């Protein structure tokens, strides 16, 4: 494809025209398309997981549509423009990388991250936890909160102590279950998940990715069970737990 030095402006022009001439695009607001922004982000992640560069290129384009749409809508409200967005993020990248654009030194990725958090606090944040979106998926949110707290020393020193905390939370959940207190059960279950996320950091495992992989694995195996039952003309709900368990173990051995 021929390179166009004004590709960004051309692209924004297309979005502006859609906002004026397309009935659907004209009706959209920041709120009406926010859920699609999340969906497009997950589709980018899925393309990365598949290692498909063509798919990744296309999904990044779809994500960029949302960036431009929000910017153009803000432009219409005379709030800001895409140029303002690009200027602000460029300035932030330069400001938060003094070891690249200034005289500061950073010999490791860990030092870079520590400097990044310190600079964010200097920019006016009141808490080290600021910047973690409330709408993040729960496992990812827990992980980010723990990582941020860790940067100021609020963390475990020994992995064994973290596992001890996990076992403690299991016991507390069992006590809540014995008391038959629904609110307490939910609270303790949340505490257990939070402690497991904490342990995942010490295993260098990302909980969101780990659970996603397990869910995909479950889906693959169960779909194979459905196919086997179909060849026997047996519906899943009619198969019974014993047969389902046998077929599950067969698939588990295969995979």
Secondary structure in CASP SS format (residue, H / E / C, confidence):
PFRMAT SS
TARGET T0000
AUTHOR 0000-0000-0000
METHOD secondary structure of the structure
MODEL  1
X C 1.00
X C 1.00
X C 1.00
X C 1.00
X C 1.00
X C 1.00
X H 1.00
X H 1.00
X H 1.00
X H 1.00
X H 1.00
X H 1.00
X H 1.00
X H 1.00
X H 1.00
X H 1.00
X H 1.00
X H 1.00
X H 1.00
X H 1.00
X H 1.00
X C 1.00
X H 1.00
X H 1.00
X H 1.00
X H 1.00
X H 1.00
X C 1.00
X C 1.00
X C 1.00
X C 1.00
X C 1.00
X C 1.00
X H 1.00
X H 1.00
X H 1.00
X H 1.00
X H 1.00
X H 1.00
X H 1.00
X H 1.00
X H 1.00
X H 1.00
X H 1.00
X H 1.00
X H 1.00
X H 1.00
X H 1.00
X H 1.00
X H 1.00
X C 1.00
X C 1.00
X H 1.00
X H 1.00
X H 1.00
X H 1.00
X H 1.00
X H 1.00
X H 1.00
X H 1.00
X H 1.00
X H 1.00
X H 1.00
X H 1.00
X H 1.00
X H 1.00
X H 1.00
X H 1.00
X H 1.00
X H 1.00
X H 1.00
X H 1.00
X H 1.00
X H 1.00
X H 1.00
X H 1.00
X C 1.00
X C 1.00
X C 1.00
X C 1.00
X C 1.00
X H 1.00
X H 1.00
X H 1.00
X H 1.00
X H 1.00
X H 1.00
X H 1.00
X H 1.00
X H 1.00
X H 1.00
X H 1.00
X H 1.00
X H 1.00
X H 1.00
X C 1.00
X C 1.00
X H 1.00
X H 1.00
X H 1.00
X H 1.00
X C 1.00
X C 1.00
X C 1.00
X C 1.00
X C 1.00
X C 1.00
X C 1.00
X H 1.00
X H 1.00
X H 1.00
X H 1.00
X H 1.00
X H 1.00
X H 1.00
X H 1.00
X H 1.00
X H 1.00
X H 1.00
X H 1.00
X H 1.00
X H 1.00
X C 1.00
X C 1.00
X C 1.00
X C 1.00
X C 1.00
X C 1.00
X C 1.00
X C 1.00
X C 1.00
X C 1.00
X C 1.00
X C 1.00
X C 1.00
X C 1.00
X C 1.00
X H 1.00
X H 1.00
X H 1.00
X H 1.00
X H 1.00
X H 1.00
X H 1.00
X H 1.00
X H 1.00
X H 1.00
X H 1.00
X H 1.00
X H 1.00
X C 1.00
X C 1.00
X C 1.00
X C 1.00
X C 1.00
X C 1.00
X C 1.00
X C 1.00
X H 1.00
X H 1.00
X H 1.00
X H 1.00
X H 1.00
X H 1.00
X H 1.00
X H 1.00
X H 1.00
X H 1.00
X H 1.00
X H 1.00
X H 1.00
X H 1.00
X H 1.00
X H 1.00
X H 1.00
X H 1.00
X H 1.00
X H 1.00
X H 1.00
X C 1.00
X C 1.00
X H 1.00
X H 1.00
X H 1.00
X H 1.00
X H 1.00
X H 1.00
X H 1.00
X H 1.00
X H 1.00
X H 1.00
X H 1.00
X H 1.00
X H 1.00
X H 1.00
X H 1.00
X H 1.00
X H 1.00
X H 1.00
X H 1.00
X H 1.00
X H 1.00
X C 1.00
X C 1.00
X C 1.00
X C 1.00
X H 1.00
X H 1.00
X H 1.00
X H 1.00
X H 1.00
X H 1.00
X H 1.00
X H 1.00
X H 1.00
X H 1.00
X H 1.00
X H 1.00
X H 1.00
X H 1.00
X H 1.00
X H 1.00
X H 1.00
X H 1.00
X H 1.00
X H 1.00
X H 1.00
X H 1.00
X H 1.00
X H 1.00
X H 1.00
X C 1.00
X C 1.00
X C 1.00
X C 1.00
X H 1.00
X H 1.00
X H 1.00
X H 1.00
X C 1.00
X H 1.00
X H 1.00
X H 1.00
X H 1.00
X H 1.00
X H 1.00
X H 1.00
X H 1.00
X H 1.00
X H 1.00
X H 1.00
X H 1.00
X H 1.00
X H 1.00
X C 1.00
END
